[in-house]
Amino acid sequence: MGMASRANRERSRDKAGQWTAAGAARDAHRMREQAQPCPVGNPWVQTTLASNMNNALTALRSALLHSDLADSTDRPEGLEWDAALSMTPGKQGYRPPWPRAPREATAMQIRQIGKLLRQAKVLIISPAAHAAVMAAAATLEPADISTLDRDRDIVVPTGLLVLPESTVVVIRTGSLSDTKALGRQFMTQHQILPTAQYPGVRVTAFMDRDGPVQPSGWRQMFAFWRLRQWRRSGCTR
């Protein structure tokens, strides 16, 4: 009777719109299941990842071409491009030889995201704890995390933290993103030399489909897929 009563109270609180750990856990697992097939068949995700990869590779290669590296007379042909690849797919945990085209690198990223969604332990955080963590994170400096040890301080090697609400952040390009979940995976960074391998953690941010930040490209793509699904349902008007 006691267990049944607790379950009934939890369902009542869920219906009343109050946050509960049980309700948040159910929503988080459902969100993960719904997200698993999305990256593979979503052209907006594929195009965005490929564009991000191409922009990063182009910027790094341009910077290396204007660095001291370009002045070396005995450097191998294409060293700048290989160095740029080592700082993008290599730092994300992909072994060389790296793909030469951004779309090939994007395919690798999508496979890794799929692996994360399948294998990650789902974690949730309460609204009160989330607010406290956000406030604490705003005060962090690089020196505060310089002693962080991957194997000692991170207890869940592959995890997916689902936030209680979308969090709007400013990304490196200056644009806004609404983050709904954060995934992490232990991996090994690979650099140009075969022996240059370093332990690392890959962090993947997931945006909220219905969040406050919706780029025009996303809205157009979502409208297109809604129309496509509507037509597949047999509607003609």
TIVO-685179 format. One line per 10 residues: their letters; for each residue x, y, z of N, C-alpha, C, O. Coordinates in steps of 0.2 Angstrom, whole numbers, plus 5000, padded with zeros to 4 digits. Atoms other than C-alpha are relative to their C-alpha. Layout:
residues N
A) X,Y,Z,X,Y,Z,X,Y,Z,X,Y,Z | ...;
This chain:
residues 237
MGMASRANRE) 5004,4994,5000,5000,5000,5000,5004,5006,5000,5003,5011,4997 | 4996,4994,5000,5014,5012,5004,5003,5001,4993,5003,5007,4991 | 4997,4999,5007,5023,5009,4987,4995,5003,4995,4996,5007,4992 | 5005,4998,5005,5007,5011,4978,4998,5007,5001,4997,5011,4997 | 5001,4993,4999,5003,5027,4987,5005,5005,4998,5003,5010,4995 | 4994,4995,5003,5020,5035,4983,4999,5000,4992,5000,5006,4990 | 5001,5000,5007,5017,5030,4965,4994,5004,4998,4995,5008,4993 | 5006,4996,5001,5000,5038,4965,5001,5007,5001,4999,5012,4997 | 4998,4993,4998,5007,5054,4973,5004,5003,4994,5004,5008,4992 | 4995,4998,5005,5021,5055,4960,4996,5001,4993,4997,5006,4990;
RSRDKAGQWT) 5004,4999,5006,5008,5053,4946,4996,5007,5000,4995,5010,4996 | 5004,4994,4999,4997,5067,4954,5005,5006,4999,5002,5011,4996 | 4996,4994,5001,5012,5079,4955,5002,5001,4993,5002,5006,4990 | 4998,4999,5007,5017,5075,4937,4994,5003,4996,4995,5008,4992 | 5006,4997,5004,4999,5079,4931,4999,5008,5002,4997,5012,4998 | 5000,4993,4998,5000,5095,4941,5005,5005,4998,5005,5011,4999 | 4995,4996,5003,5015,5101,4932,5006,5001,5004,5010,5005,5002 | 4994,4999,4996,5027,5099,4946,5006,4995,4998,5004,4990,4995 | 4994,5005,5002,5045,5092,4943,5000,4995,5005,5000,4996,5011 | 4998,5006,4995,5048,5075,4950,5006,4996,4996,5006,4996,4990;
AAGAARDAHR) 4994,5004,5003,5063,5064,4947,4997,4994,4996,5000,4993,4991 | 5003,5005,5004,5052,5050,4941,4998,5002,4993,4999,4999,4988 | 5002,4998,5006,5044,5060,4928,5005,5003,4995,5005,5002,4989 | 4994,4998,5003,5060,5068,4923,5004,4995,4996,5006,4995,4991 | 4997,5006,5002,5068,5051,4921,4996,4997,4994,4999,4995,4989 | 5004,5003,5005,5054,5045,4910,5001,5004,4994,5001,5002,4988 | 4999,4995,5006,5055,5061,4899,5007,4999,4997,5007,4999,4991 | 4993,5000,5003,5074,5059,4897,5001,4994,4996,5004,4994,4991 | 4999,5006,5004,5073,5041,4892,4996,5000,4993,4998,4998,4988 | 5004,4999,5006,5059,5045,4880,5003,5004,4994,5003,5003,4988;
MREQAQPCPV) 4996,4996,5005,5069,5059,4872,5006,4997,4997,5007,4998,4991 | 4994,5004,5003,5084,5048,4870,4998,4995,4994,5001,4995,4989 | 5002,5005,5005,5074,5035,4861,4998,5004,4993,4999,5001,4988 | 5002,4996,5006,5066,5048,4849,5006,5003,4996,5005,5004,4990 | 4994,4997,5003,5083,5056,4846,5004,4995,4996,5008,4998,4991 | 4995,5005,5003,5092,5040,4840,5000,5000,4993,5005,5000,4990 | 5000,5001,5007,5086,5039,4822,5001,5007,4997,5002,5008,4991 | 5000,4994,5004,5086,5058,4819,5006,5002,4997,5006,5005,4991 | 4994,4998,5004,5104,5062,4815,5001,4997,4993,5004,5000,4988 | 4999,5003,5007,5105,5049,4801,4996,5002,4995,4998,5003,4989;
GNPWVQTTLA) 5004,4999,5005,5090,5054,4792,4998,5008,4999,4993,5010,4996 | 5002,4993,5000,5090,5073,4795,5005,5004,4996,5010,5005,4998 | 4995,4996,5004,5097,5084,4781,5002,5006,5003,5008,5008,5002 | 4997,4994,4997,5098,5099,4792,5006,4999,5005,5010,5003,5005 | 4994,5001,4995,5109,5091,4805,5006,4998,4996,5011,5000,4997 | 4994,5002,5004,5120,5083,4791,5003,5006,4997,5009,5007,4997 | 4997,4994,5003,5122,5100,4782,5003,5004,5005,5008,5007,5004 | 4997,4996,4995,5125,5109,4798,5007,4998,5003,5011,5002,5003 | 4994,5003,4998,5138,5097,4804,5006,5001,4995,5011,5002,4996 | 4995,5000,5006,5147,5097,4787,5002,5007,4999,5008,5008,4998;
SNMNNALTAL) 4998,4993,5000,5147,5116,4787,5004,5002,5005,5009,5006,5004 | 4996,4999,4994,5154,5117,4804,5007,4997,4999,5012,5001,5000 | 4993,5003,5001,5168,5105,4800,5004,5004,4994,5010,5005,4995 | 4996,4996,5006,5172,5114,4783,5002,5007,5003,5008,5008,5001 | 4997,4993,4997,5173,5131,4792,5006,4999,5004,5010,5003,5004 | 4994,5001,4996,5184,5124,4805,5006,4998,4997,5012,5001,4998 | 4994,5003,5004,5196,5115,4793,5003,5006,4996,5009,5007,4996 | 4998,4994,5004,5196,5131,4782,5004,5005,5004,5009,5007,5002 | 4997,4995,4996,5200,5143,4796,5007,4997,5003,5012,5001,5003 | 4993,5003,4998,5214,5131,4803,5005,5000,4995,5011,5002,4996;
RSALLHSDLA) 4995,5001,5005,5222,5128,4787,5003,5007,4998,5009,5008,4996 | 4998,4993,5002,5222,5147,4783,5005,5003,5005,5010,5006,5003 | 4996,4997,4994,5230,5151,4800,5007,4996,4999,5012,5000,5000 | 4994,5004,5001,5243,5137,4797,5004,5003,4994,5011,5003,4994 | 4997,4997,5006,5247,5144,4780,5004,5006,5001,5009,5008,4998 | 4997,4993,4998,5252,5161,4788,5004,4999,5006,5005,5004,5009 | 4996,5001,4994,5261,5153,4802,5008,4999,4999,5009,4998,4993 | 4993,5002,5001,5280,5149,4805,5000,4993,4996,5005,4991,4993 | 5000,5007,5003,5275,5131,4799,5001,5001,4992,5004,4996,4989 | 5000,5000,5007,5273,5137,4781,5007,5002,4998,5009,5002,4992;
DSTDRPEGLE) 4993,4998,5002,5291,5144,4781,5005,4995,5000,5011,4996,4998 | 4995,5006,5000,5299,5127,4784,5001,4998,4993,4996,4996,4989 | 4998,5002,5007,5308,5122,4768,4999,4992,4999,4999,4990,4994 | 5000,5007,5001,5308,5103,4772,4993,4997,5003,4993,4991,5004 | 5007,5003,4998,5289,5101,4777,4997,4996,4995,4998,4998,4989 | 5004,5005,5005,5279,5087,4769,4995,5004,4996,4992,5009,4999 | 5005,4997,5004,5267,5092,4755,4993,4999,5004,4992,4993,5006 | 5006,5001,4997,5250,5095,4762,5000,5000,5008,4995,4998,5011 | 4999,5000,4993,5256,5097,4780,4995,5004,5004,4992,5002,5009 | 5005,4996,4997,5244,5111,4784,4993,4997,5001,4990,4998,5006;
WDAALSMTPG) 5006,5004,5000,5229,5101,4779,5000,4995,5005,4995,4994,5009 | 5000,5006,4995,5234,5086,4789,5000,5003,5007,4997,5000,5012 | 5000,4997,4994,5238,5097,4804,4993,5003,5002,4991,5002,5008 | 5007,4998,4999,5220,5105,4802,4996,4994,5002,4992,4995,5006 | 5004,5006,4998,5213,5088,4802,5001,4997,5007,4997,4994,5010 | 4999,5003,4994,5222,5082,4817,4997,5005,5006,4996,5002,5011 | 5003,4996,4995,5215,5097,4827,4992,5000,4999,4989,5004,5003 | 5007,5000,5001,5197,5093,4821,4998,4993,5001,4996,4991,5007 | 5002,5007,4999,5193,5074,4818,5005,4997,5005,5002,4993,5009 | 4995,5003,4996,5209,5070,4827,4998,5001,5008,4999,4997,5012;
KQGYRPPWPR) 5002,4998,4993,5204,5079,4843,4994,4998,5002,4992,4997,5008 | 5006,5003,4999,5187,5072,4842,5000,4992,5001,4995,4989,5003 | 4999,5008,4999,5194,5054,4844,5000,4996,4994,5000,4990,4995 | 5000,5005,5006,5195,5048,4826,5007,4999,4998,5012,5003,4998 | 4994,5003,5002,5210,5038,4821,5002,5003,4993,4998,5003,4988 | 4998,4999,5007,5220,5043,4805,5001,4993,4997,5002,4988,5000 | 5000,4994,5004,5220,5042,4791,4993,5003,5000,4988,5000,5000 | 5006,4996,4999,5207,5056,4792,4996,5001,4993,5000,5001,4988 | 5004,4998,5006,5193,5059,4779,5002,5006,4997,5003,5011,5001 | 4998,4994,5003,5198,5072,4766,4994,5005,4999,4996,5011,4999;
APREATAMQI) 5005,4996,5002,5181,5079,4763,4995,5001,5007,4995,4996,5011 | 5004,4999,4994,5170,5087,4777,4994,4996,5001,4992,4994,5006 | 5006,5004,4999,5155,5077,4773,5002,4993,5002,4998,4989,5006 | 4998,5006,4997,5165,5061,4776,5001,5000,5008,5000,4996,5011 | 4999,4999,4993,5170,5068,4793,4993,5000,5004,4993,4998,5009 | 5007,4999,4997,5152,5072,4796,4997,4993,5001,4994,4992,5006 | 5003,5007,4999,5147,5054,4793,5003,4996,5006,4999,4993,5010 | 4996,5003,4995,5160,5049,4806,4996,5003,5007,4995,4999,5012 | 5003,4996,4994,5152,5062,4819,4993,4997,5001,4992,4995,5007 | 5006,5003,4999,5135,5055,4816,5000,4993,5003,4996,4992,5007;
RQIGKLLRQA) 4999,5007,4997,5140,5037,4819,5002,5001,5007,4999,4997,5011 | 4998,4999,4993,5148,5043,4835,4994,5002,5005,4994,5000,5010 | 5006,4998,4996,5132,5052,4841,4995,4995,5001,4993,4994,5006 | 5004,5006,5000,5122,5037,4837,5003,4995,5006,4999,4993,5010 | 4997,5004,4995,5134,5027,4848,4999,5003,5007,4997,4999,5012 | 5002,4996,4994,5132,5040,4862,4993,4999,5002,4992,4997,5008 | 5007,5001,4998,5113,5039,4862,4998,4993,5001,4994,4992,5006 | 5002,5007,4998,5113,5020,4862,5003,4998,5007,5000,4994,5010 | 4996,5003,4994,5126,5017,4876,5000,5005,5006,5002,5002,5011 | 4999,4995,4994,5125,5033,4887,4995,4998,5006,4990,4996,5005;
KVLIISPAAH) 5004,5000,4994,5119,5032,4905,4996,5006,5000,4999,5012,5000 | 5003,4994,5000,5105,5044,4906,5000,5003,5007,4998,5000,5012 | 5000,4997,4993,5106,5057,4920,4996,5006,4999,4995,5009,4994 | 5005,4994,5000,5094,5071,4925,5002,5004,5006,5006,5002,5010 | 4998,4995,4995,5096,5086,4936,4994,5004,5002,4990,5006,4997 | 5005,4997,4998,5083,5095,4946,5000,5008,4998,5006,5010,4997 | 5000,4992,5001,5078,5114,4942,5004,5004,5005,5008,5008,5003 | 4996,4996,4995,5085,5120,4958,5008,4998,5000,5012,5003,5000 | 4993,5002,5001,5102,5110,4956,5002,5003,4993,5008,5005,4993 | 4997,4997,5006,5103,5116,4938,5001,5007,5001,5006,5010,4998;
AAVMAAAATL) 4999,4993,4999,5101,5134,4943,5006,5001,5004,5010,5006,5002 | 4994,4999,4996,5115,5132,4956,5006,4998,4996,5011,5002,4997 | 4995,5002,5004,5126,5123,4944,5002,5006,4994,5008,5007,4993 | 4999,4995,5004,5124,5137,4931,5003,5006,5003,5007,5009,5000 | 4997,4995,4997,5128,5150,4943,5007,4999,5002,5011,5004,5001 | 4993,5002,4998,5143,5141,4949,5005,5000,4993,5010,5002,4994 | 4996,5001,5006,5149,5138,4931,5002,5007,4997,5007,5008,4994 | 4999,4993,5002,5148,5157,4927,5006,5003,5003,5009,5008,5001 | 4994,4997,4996,5162,5160,4940,5006,4996,4998,5012,4998,5001 | 4994,5004,5001,5174,5147,4933,5005,5003,4996,5003,5007,4991;
EPADISTLDR) 4994,4997,5004,5191,5152,4927,5004,4993,4997,5003,4988,5000 | 4996,5006,5003,5203,5140,4916,5004,4997,5006,5005,4991,5006 | 4996,5003,4995,5214,5138,4932,4996,4995,5004,4998,4991,5008 | 5004,5004,4996,5199,5131,4941,4999,4993,4998,4998,4988,5002 | 5001,5006,5002,5198,5116,4930,5006,4997,4997,5006,4991,4994 | 4994,5003,5003,5216,5113,4926,5002,4994,5003,5006,4990,5001 | 4998,5006,4996,5218,5100,4939,4995,4994,4999,4995,4989,5002 | 5005,5005,5001,5202,5090,4933,5003,4994,4997,5007,4994,4992 | 4997,5006,5003,5207,5072,4930,4994,4996,4997,4989,4995,5001 | 5006,5004,5003,5196,5062,4918,4998,4994,5004,4992,4993,5005;
DRDIVVPTGL) 5002,5007,4997,5197,5045,4926,4999,5000,5007,4995,4996,5010 | 5001,5000,4993,5197,5051,4944,4993,5004,5001,4990,5002,5006 | 5005,4995,4999,5184,5065,4943,4993,4999,4996,4988,5002,4998 | 5006,5001,5004,5171,5059,4930,4998,4992,5001,5002,4988,4999 | 5002,5006,4998,5162,5044,4937,4996,4996,4995,4996,4990,4995 | 5004,5003,5006,5151,5040,4921,5004,5001,4994,5003,5007,4991 | 4996,4999,5006,5162,5038,4906,4996,5002,4994,4998,5006,4990 | 5004,4999,5005,5148,5038,4894,4993,5002,5003,4989,4998,5005 | 5006,4998,4996,5133,5049,4900,4997,5005,4995,5000,5009,4991 | 5004,4995,5004,5119,5060,4893,4996,5003,5006,4991,5001,5009;
LVLPESTVVV) 5004,4996,4995,5113,5074,4905,4995,5004,4997,4996,5008,4992 | 5006,4996,5002,5096,5080,4901,4998,5005,5005,4997,5004,5010 | 5002,4995,4996,5092,5097,4907,4993,5001,5001,4989,4999,4997 | 5007,4999,4999,5076,5102,4915,4996,5005,4996,4990,5005,4995 | 5002,4996,5005,5074,5116,4903,5005,5002,4995,5011,5002,4997 | 4995,4998,5005,5083,5123,4887,5004,5006,5003,5001,5010,5007 | 4995,4995,4997,5098,5134,4892,5003,5003,4994,5006,5000,4990 | 4998,4996,5006,5102,5148,4879,5007,5002,5002,5009,5005,5007 | 4993,4998,4999,5121,5150,4877,5002,5003,4994,5000,5002,4988 | 4997,4997,5005,5132,5160,4866,5006,4996,4998,5011,4994,5002;
IRTGSLSDTK) 4995,5004,5003,5143,5149,4855,5006,5004,4997,5006,5010,4997 | 4994,4996,5002,5160,5153,4848,5000,5005,4995,5003,5010,4994 | 5001,4996,5006,5154,5160,4832,4996,5007,5002,4995,5011,4998 | 5004,4994,4998,5143,5173,4842,4993,4999,5000,4989,5003,5002 | 5007,5001,5001,5127,5165,4838,4997,4997,5006,5001,4994,5010 | 5003,5003,4994,5114,5158,4851,4998,4993,4998,4997,4991,4993 | 5002,5007,5001,5110,5140,4854,4996,4998,5006,4998,5001,5012 | 5004,5002,4995,5097,5132,4865,5002,4993,5002,5000,4988,4998 | 4998,5007,4998,5105,5117,4874,4995,4996,5004,4993,4999,5009 | 5005,5003,4996,5093,5104,4880,5004,4994,5004,5001,4991,5009;
ALGRQFMTQH) 4996,5006,4997,5106,5089,4884,5007,5001,4998,5009,5004,4993 | 4993,5000,5001,5124,5087,4885,5003,4992,5001,5001,4989,5006 | 4997,5007,5000,5133,5070,4881,5007,5000,5001,5011,5005,4999 | 4993,5001,4999,5150,5064,4886,5002,4993,4998,4999,4989,5000 | 4997,5007,5002,5161,5050,4879,5008,5000,5002,5011,5005,4999 | 4992,5001,4999,5179,5045,4885,5002,4998,4993,4999,4994,4990 | 4997,5002,5006,5190,5044,4870,5007,5002,5000,5010,5005,5005 | 4993,4998,5000,5208,5046,4864,5001,5004,4994,4999,5003,4988 | 4998,4995,5005,5214,5061,4854,5006,4997,4996,5011,4994,4999 | 4995,5002,5005,5225,5057,4839,5003,5006,4996,4999,5010,4993;
QILPTAQYPG) 4996,4995,5003,5238,5069,4832,5003,4997,4994,5002,4991,4992 | 4997,5002,5007,5249,5068,4816,5004,4994,5001,5004,4989,4998 | 4996,5006,4998,5262,5056,4824,4996,4995,5002,4992,4996,5007 | 5004,5005,4997,5256,5039,4827,5000,4999,5007,4995,4996,5010 | 5000,5001,4993,5262,5039,4845,4997,5006,5004,4997,5006,5010 | 5003,4994,4997,5254,5056,4848,4993,4999,5002,4988,5001,4998 | 5006,5002,4998,5239,5050,4858,4999,5002,5007,5003,5002,5011 | 5001,4997,4993,5231,5058,4873,4993,4999,5002,4988,4999,4998 | 5007,5001,4997,5216,5054,4884,4996,5006,5000,4998,5011,5002 | 5004,4994,5000,5201,5066,4882,4993,4998,5001,4991,4992,5002;
VRVTAFMDRD) 5008,5001,4999,5182,5068,4884,4997,5004,4994,4998,5010,4993 | 5004,4996,5005,5171,5072,4869,4993,5002,5003,4990,4998,5006 | 5007,4997,4997,5156,5083,4874,4996,5002,4994,4998,5006,4989 | 5005,4998,5006,5141,5084,4862,4994,5003,5003,4991,5001,5008 | 5006,4996,4998,5128,5097,4864,4994,4999,4996,4995,4999,4990 | 5006,5002,5004,5110,5093,4859,4995,5006,5001,4994,5008,5006 | 5004,4994,5000,5099,5108,4854,4992,4997,5001,4991,4992,4999 | 5007,5002,4999,5080,5108,4858,4996,5002,4994,4996,5008,4991 | 5004,4999,5006,5069,5106,4843,4995,5005,5001,4994,5009,4996 | 5006,4995,4999,5055,5117,4851,5003,5005,5004,4999,5009,5007;
GPVQPSGWRQ) 4997,4995,4996,5067,5128,4860,4999,5007,4998,4997,5009,4993 | 5001,4993,5002,5068,5147,4860,5004,5003,4994,5002,5007,4991 | 4995,4998,5006,5082,5148,4847,4998,4995,4994,5000,4989,4995 | 5002,5004,5006,5076,5142,4830,5003,5004,4994,4999,5008,4991 | 4998,4997,5006,5087,5147,4815,4995,4999,4994,4991,4995,4994 | 5005,5000,5006,5078,5151,4799,5001,4993,4996,4996,4991,4994 | 4999,5007,5003,5086,5135,4791,4996,4995,5003,4994,4990,5000 | 5004,5006,4996,5079,5124,4805,4993,5001,4999,4989,4996,4998 | 5007,4999,5001,5062,5132,4803,4997,4998,4993,4992,4994,4992 | 5001,5002,5007,5062,5129,4784,5000,4993,4999,4995,4990,4996;
MFAFWRLRQW) 4999,5008,5000,5068,5111,4786,4994,4997,5003,4991,4992,5001 | 5005,5003,4996,5055,5107,4799,4993,5001,4997,4989,4996,4997 | 5006,4999,5004,5041,5115,4789,5000,4995,4994,4994,4992,4992 | 4999,5005,5006,5047,5104,4774,4998,4993,5002,4994,4990,4999 | 5001,5007,4998,5047,5088,4784,4993,4999,5002,4990,4994,5002 | 5007,5000,4997,5030,5092,4792,4995,4999,4993,4991,4995,4993 | 5004,5001,5006,5023,5094,4774,5001,4994,4997,4996,4991,4994 | 4999,5007,5003,5031,5078,4768,4996,4995,5004,4993,4991,5001 | 5003,5005,4997,5024,5068,4782,4992,5001,4999,4989,4996,4999 | 5007,4999,5002,5007,5076,4779,4998,4997,4994,4992,4994,4993;
RRSGCTR) 5002,5003,5007,5007,5071,4761,5000,4993,5000,4996,4989,4997 | 4999,5007,4999,5013,5054,4766,4994,4997,5003,4992,4991,5002 | 5006,5003,4996,4997,5052,4777,4994,4999,4995,4989,4997,4997 | 5006,5001,5005,4986,5053,4761,4997,5006,4999,4992,5006,4995 | 5004,4994,5000,4981,5071,4763,5002,5003,4993,5008,5003,4991 | 4998,4996,5007,4980,5081,4746,4998,5007,5000,4999,5011,4996 | 5002,4993,5000,4973,5097,4752,5004,5004,5007,5003,5009,5008;
